[in-house]
Amino acid sequence: MDTAEADKRYLWHPFTQMREWCAPGHEPVVIVAGDGAVLRDDRGREYLDGNASIWTNVHGHRHPRIDAAIRAQLDRIAHCSALGLTNDIAPRLAEKLIVLFGGDAGHRAFFSSDGSSAIEAALKMAFGARAHRGETRRTRFLSLGGAYHGDTVGAMSVGHSGPFHRPFAPLMFETREVMAPACYRCPFNRARPARGRDARETRACEWECVGALRGALDDGADTTVAFVLEPRVQGAAGMLMHPAGYIARAAELCRERGVWLIADEILTAFGRTGAMFACAHEGVRPDLVALGKGLSGGYLPLAATLASGEIFDAFLGEYAEFKAFFHGHSYTANPLACAAAIASLEIFDAERTLERIPGQAAALARATSPFWDHPHVGDIRQEGLVLAIELVEDFDTRRPFPAETRLGHRVCEAARRIGLLTRPILNTLVLMPPLCATPDQIEAMADALWKGLCEVLPP
Ligand SMILES: Cc1ncc(COP(=O)(O)O)c(C=O)c1O
């Protein structure tokens, strides 16, 4: 049995209709190697990694420094428990993260394995801290329309991702949904669609999204635990992007009302939007921040929840008070993954990665600007090295194509045949090159996507 056959026979893939996947005509791409921004399959075909391996990869595949750090750690130990023990790697990583985040002496980092578990920990830390402080009226969370924070039950509960989670609704706790500050489809944006301009630049509004948040907070501020948001970019919602200024306004509203801010930076951290953390664009330091994906450079499953001293302190007490954070994972603070993460953070300094991003982001904007000439491109939005192209049936009304047309999927399949791997979100095309991508590679990614688009939807 070859690999593809074995895959179809034994594996269950995430977010995949397995009936289609296992159908006789479907040939899975079997990735066997990678180097920088390039992936290679078992037939020797090469692809540009146009979505950084589902938004995880940072400095490229097989970066010598991360490879060496993992090998060196492997020569010592791969894993040991962090329950009742520590290792000589995780505390160093925790310190680095807290310093980068601008945390103070009270901050703590709690390690887990994936984004959903980092969010789950953040929710339980916030809820538990309220309970331990005697703030038992504070039981509800607020989160943005379209939010996606992962697939565990708590993470689903603060998400609003419709069809993904609908069957599980009876399992979830209720969360107050607040309108997303996404200008392109905002009902309060009076600006007409304008070709060549990100809808955030032309928006004509009175910050009704901030008003909506204020209203939701005031409608029970003393019953609210925290407001959860993906800062600047709401990934799975369709790469919705927020206007500059929203996070700072939201943080201020929360602070005034004693509501904690939980930032889900699982997608946005580690340079993706041009800064180490998206919240840093607006000088905001949330009370809790969830990190995952790029934390280990995109190498190994590792996530972290950074908590303020105020929240950490709420769990301190005598043993018999049972205030400890009774939550954890077998692989918490895994040394191999932490070694990869430290190496990845060191590369940011050694290669001055953040300084290069404006140039790469400009290359990405230049390479995709011709897409505006396509009649079915409604919006192109970009934050650093995250770029989304939303396809619409009608430009003037912004009417979306029906989901069942699967145009995004078909465009990405066509682009794959010419050497680009990326995944759409419904009919929104996404380019999110690893931070190591050269301007030429970025141009080649845009070119392949354009050809894919023109094959499926001739202009
Ligand atoms: C913003 C955001 N939060 C949470 C998650 C969940 O992370 P994971 O898939 O690692 O559980 C994702 C994954 O795409 C994400 O984009």
The ligand as an SDF file (V2000), in Angstrom:
LIG
                    3D

 16 16  0  0  0  0  0  0  0  0999 V2000
   -6.8900   32.9140   15.9400 C   0  0  0  0  0  0  0  0  0  0  0  0
   -6.8380   31.4460   16.2290 C   0  0  0  0  0  0  0  0  0  0  0  0
   -7.0880   31.0210   17.4630 N   0  0  0  0  0  0  0  0  0  0  0  0
   -7.0170   29.7140   17.7830 C   0  0  0  0  0  0  0  0  0  0  0  0
   -6.7210   28.7760   16.8370 C   0  0  0  0  0  0  0  0  0  0  0  0
   -6.6650   27.3270   17.2180 C   0  0  0  0  0  0  0  0  0  0  0  0
   -5.3320   26.8950   17.1950 O   0  0  0  0  0  0  0  0  0  0  0  0
   -4.9930   25.3410   17.0370 P   0  0  0  0  0  0  0  0  0  0  0  0
   -5.4350   24.9360   15.6710 O   0  0  0  0  0  0  0  0  0  0  0  0
   -3.5070   25.2790   17.1900 O   0  0  0  0  0  0  0  0  0  0  0  0
   -5.7170   24.6290   18.1210 O   0  0  0  0  0  0  0  0  0  0  0  0
   -6.4880   29.1850   15.5320 C   0  0  0  0  0  0  0  0  0  0  0  0
   -6.2090   28.1930   14.4810 C   0  0  0  0  0  0  0  0  0  0  0  0
   -6.2980   28.4580   13.3070 O   0  0  0  0  0  0  0  0  0  0  0  0
   -6.5400   30.5560   15.2210 C   0  0  0  0  0  0  0  0  0  0  0  0
   -6.3310   31.0190   13.9880 O   0  0  0  0  0  0  0  0  0  0  0  0
  1  2  1  0
  2  3  1  0
  2 15  2  0
  3  4  2  0
  4  5  1  0
  5  6  1  0
  5 12  2  0
  6  7  1  0
  7  8  1  0
  8  9  2  0
  8 10  1  0
  8 11  1  0
 12 13  1  0
 12 15  1  0
 13 14  2  0
 15 16  1  0
M  END
$$$$
